[in-house]
Amino acid sequence: MTEPFLTIFTPTYNRAHTLERLYRSLCWQSCQDFEWLVIDDGSTDGTQGLIDKFSHEGLLDIRYFRKENGGLYTGYNLAYSEAQGELSMCVDSDGFLPVTAVEIVKHRWKGRPEGNYAGVLGLDFDAKTWHPIGGWFPEHLKECFLPDLIAKRLHTHDCKQAMLTSLMKSVSPMRGFPGEKNFNPAYLLLKAGDKYPMLVVNENLCYVDYQASDSMSARIMEQYVDSPRSFAELRLLELSLRHSHWLHRLRLTVHYVAESRLAKADDWIVRHPVKTMAIACWPLGMLLYWYIKQRNR
């Protein structure tokens, strides 16, 4: 059997009500050179039966995996371990694709210049406004390292990444912390995206329809409290990346101090790569710590 060009994977938990829209958008793709992996994080809403129905229609190459509830990052770990495509792209269960999404990714990747690249980077569009979330990329931007997007303020909102699968396998799995489910999978993307640049397409690769009640972005303050070690570990990774900026490192350190305090970690100065920066940012970090605590009262 020929391996697909692209693995599209969807970690999901009790989102049966949004999955059919995503499924139909996959069926309508102008390029069908992909597989769809559904990673069910222990849903109780009939997700498995719904995916069985889609599989019986025979319109897509679908592989379904059910696992014990463990958080989004564990779904990424499983997806990258099972992915067979040359590139892999996460499409959340509240998203769906424009009809040309796979075609755009394949055309950009197959026409890439010589050299090593981490994947293809495109835009997420708001499903309600049909506008790019956070605006368009700068017109001159043809390739960039993922950490530079935020560090250099090139684009600070959600984007869509189709990553080189072999590269993602080399940086995974994420190793979480007991009792913490909200370890952001951006950890893996940043590790990979710091090694090689991404090929940029200033086009829509995904529509996103955020579910206000349970999306990660809607619960960020709560997540800081229930997964502080995970967030502190993410900040340490970002501080260690080659592609960063001193002002961004200061912001990261403020968050690192707050999250280390939430985690009651005594080794926060020792673990920071620049001890003087950690100490200098302690007052602002403590202010952020108290703000997070007050928001979660």
C-alpha positions in Angstrom: 0.0 0.0 0.0 1.4 3.4 -1.0 2.0 5.7 2.0 0.0 9.0 1.9 1.6 12.3 1.4 -0.1 13.8 4.5 -1.3 12.5 7.8 -4.1 14.6 9.2 -4.7 13.8 12.9 -7.5 14.9 15.2 -7.2 14.5 19.0 -10.7 14.6 20.3 -12.6 14.4 23.6 -16.4 14.5 23.6 -16.6 16.4 20.4 -18.9 14.1 18.4 -21.1 17.2 17.7 -18.3 18.9 15.6 -16.6 15.9 14.0 -19.0 15.4 11.1 -18.3 18.9 9.7 -14.6 18.1 9.8 -15.1 14.8 8.1 -17.2 16.3 5.3 -14.5 18.9 4.7 -12.0 16.1 4.3 -14.2 14.3 1.9 -14.4 17.4 -0.3 -10.6 17.9 -0.5 -9.3 18.6 -4.1 -6.3 16.4 -3.3 -7.1 13.1 -1.5 -3.5 12.1 -0.9 -3.8 11.9 2.9 -4.9 9.7 5.8 -7.0 10.8 8.8 -6.1 9.6 12.3 -8.7 10.2 15.0 -7.2 10.0 18.5 -10.1 9.6 21.0 -9.0 10.7 24.5 -11.6 8.5 26.3 -14.8 10.1 24.9 -18.2 9.1 26.4 -20.4 10.8 23.8 -20.5 8.1 21.0 -17.5 9.3 19.2 -16.4 5.7 18.3 -19.7 4.9 16.8 -19.6 8.0 14.7 -16.1 7.3 13.3 -17.2 3.7 12.6 -20.0 5.1 10.5 -17.6 7.4 8.6 -15.3 4.4 8.0 -18.1 2.3 6.6 -18.8 5.0 4.0 -15.4 4.1 2.5 -14.7 7.7 1.3 -11.5 8.3 3.4 -8.5 6.4 4.7 -9.4 6.6 8.4 -7.6 5.1 11.4 -9.2 5.3 14.8 -7.4 5.0 18.1 -9.1 5.1 21.5 -6.9 5.7 24.6 -7.3 6.5 28.2 -8.0 10.2 29.0 -4.6 11.8 29.4 -4.7 15.2 27.8 -4.0 16.7 24.4 -0.3 16.2 24.4 -0.7 12.4 24.8 -2.9 12.5 21.6 0.0 14.2 19.8 2.4 11.6 21.0 0.2 8.8 19.7 -0.5 10.5 16.4 3.2 11.1 15.6 4.1 7.5 16.5 1.4 6.2 14.1 1.6 8.7 11.3 2.6 7.3 7.9 2.5 10.5 5.8 5.6 12.4 4.8 4.1 15.4 6.6 1.7 15.5 9.5 -0.8 18.2 10.4 -3.1 18.4 13.4 -6.7 19.6 12.7 -8.6 20.0 15.9 -12.1 18.6 16.3 -13.6 22.1 16.3 -11.9 22.9 12.9 -12.5 22.1 9.3 -10.6 22.5 6.0 -11.1 24.7 3.0 -11.4 22.5 -0.1 -7.8 23.2 -1.4 -5.9 22.8 1.9 -4.2 19.5 1.2 -3.4 20.6 -2.4 -1.8 23.9 -1.1 0.4 22.1 1.4 1.5 19.4 -1.2 2.2 22.0 -3.9 4.4 24.1 -1.5 6.3 21.1 -0.2 6.9 19.4 -3.5 8.1 22.7 -5.0 10.5 23.6 -2.1 14.0 24.8 -2.7 17.0 22.6 -1.9 17.8 22.3 1.8 16.3 21.1 5.0 12.8 22.3 6.0 10.6 21.4 9.0 7.3 21.7 7.1 4.7 24.1 5.7 3.2 26.9 7.7 -0.1 28.4 6.8 -3.0 30.4 8.3 -5.9 29.5 10.5 -9.1 31.4 9.7 -11.9 32.2 12.1 -14.9 30.1 11.1 -17.3 32.9 12.1 -15.7 35.9 10.4 -13.8 34.0 7.6 -10.7 36.2 8.3 -7.2 35.1 9.3 -6.8 34.8 13.0 -4.3 37.5 13.9 -4.1 38.8 10.4 -1.9 37.8 7.4 1.8 37.0 7.5 4.1 39.8 6.3 4.1 39.7 2.5 7.9 39.3 2.3 7.8 36.2 4.6 8.6 33.1 2.5 10.2 30.9 5.2 10.9 31.3 8.9 11.8 29.4 12.0 8.7 28.7 14.2 10.1 30.4 17.3 10.7 33.6 15.3 6.9 34.0 14.7 6.4 35.1 18.3 9.9 36.2 19.3 10.1 38.7 16.3 6.3 39.5 16.4 5.8 38.2 12.9 2.6 36.5 13.8 1.4 35.9 17.4 -1.8 34.0 16.9 -2.8 30.5 15.9 -1.3 29.1 12.6 -1.5 25.8 10.9 1.7 23.6 10.7 2.2 20.6 8.5 5.3 19.2 9.9 7.9 16.7 8.5 6.8 13.5 10.1 10.3 12.0 10.5 11.4 15.2 12.3 8.4 15.0 14.7 9.1 11.4 15.5 12.7 12.4 16.4 11.6 15.0 19.0 8.7 13.1 20.5 7.2 11.8 22.7 6.5 14.6 25.2 7.1 13.3 28.7 4.5 14.8 31.0 4.1 15.3 34.7 1.9 13.1 36.9 -1.5 14.7 37.4 -1.0 17.4 34.8 -2.9 17.0 31.5 -2.4 20.5 30.1 1.1 20.2 28.7 0.9 22.3 25.5 1.9 20.3 22.4 3.5 23.5 21.1 6.5 22.1 23.0 7.1 19.5 20.2 6.5 22.0 17.4 9.0 24.5 18.8 11.6 21.8 19.3 11.2 20.8 15.7 10.7 24.3 14.3 13.9 25.5 15.9 16.0 23.0 13.9 14.9 23.9 10.4 12.8 26.7 8.8 9.2 26.4 7.7 8.0 27.1 4.2 5.3 29.8 4.5 2.1 30.0 2.5 0.0 33.1 3.1 -3.2 31.2 2.6 -6.0 29.6 4.6 -5.3 26.0 5.6 -8.0 25.6 8.3 -11.2 27.2 9.6 -11.3 27.2 13.4 -14.5 27.4 15.4 -13.4 27.7 19.0 -15.7 26.0 21.5 -16.0 28.5 24.3 -16.8 26.1 27.1 -13.8 23.7 26.8 -11.1 25.1 24.5 -7.5 25.4 25.9 -7.5 29.2 25.2 -10.7 29.7 27.2 -9.2 28.0 30.3 -5.6 29.3 30.3 -5.7 30.8 33.8 -7.1 27.5 35.2 -4.5 25.6 33.3 -1.6 27.6 34.8 -2.8 26.4 38.2 -3.6 22.7 37.4 -0.4 22.1 35.2 2.3 24.5 36.5 5.2 22.2 36.0 4.2 21.6 32.4 4.1 25.3 31.7 7.4 25.9 33.5 9.0 23.2 31.3 7.6 24.8 28.2 9.1 28.2 29.2 12.5 26.5 29.8 12.4 25.0 26.4 11.6 28.3 24.8 14.4 30.0 26.7 16.8 27.3 25.3 15.9 27.8 21.6 18.4 29.3 19.2 15.7 31.5 17.6 14.6 33.9 20.3 15.0 37.6 21.3 16.1 39.2 24.6 12.7 40.9 25.2 10.9 37.7 24.5 13.2 35.9 26.9 12.3 38.4 29.6 8.6 37.8 29.1 9.2 34.0 29.2 11.2 34.4 32.4 8.4 36.3 34.1 6.0 33.5 33.3 8.6 30.9 34.3 8.9 32.5 37.7 5.1 32.6 38.2 4.7 29.0 37.1 7.6 27.7 39.2 6.0 29.4 42.2 2.6 27.8 41.4 4.5 24.4 41.2 6.2 25.1 44.5 9.5 24.4 42.8 12.6 25.2 44.8 15.1 24.8 42.0 13.7 27.6 39.7 16.9 29.7 39.7 19.2 26.7 39.2 17.2 25.5 36.2 17.0 28.9 34.4 19.8 29.2 31.8 20.5 32.8 32.8 20.4 33.0 36.6 20.7 36.8 36.8 17.7 37.2 34.5 15.7 34.9 36.7 16.5 36.9 39.8 15.8 40.2 38.0 12.4 39.0 36.8 11.4 37.7 40.2 9.3 40.7 41.3 7.2 40.7 38.0 6.9 37.0 38.2 5.5 37.2 41.7 3.0 39.8 40.5 1.9 37.5 37.8 1.7 34.6 40.3 -0.7 36.6 42.5 -2.7 37.7 39.5 -3.2 34.1 38.4 -4.1 33.1 42.0 -6.7 35.8 42.2 -8.2 34.9 38.8 -8.7 31.3 40.0 -10.2 32.0 43.4 
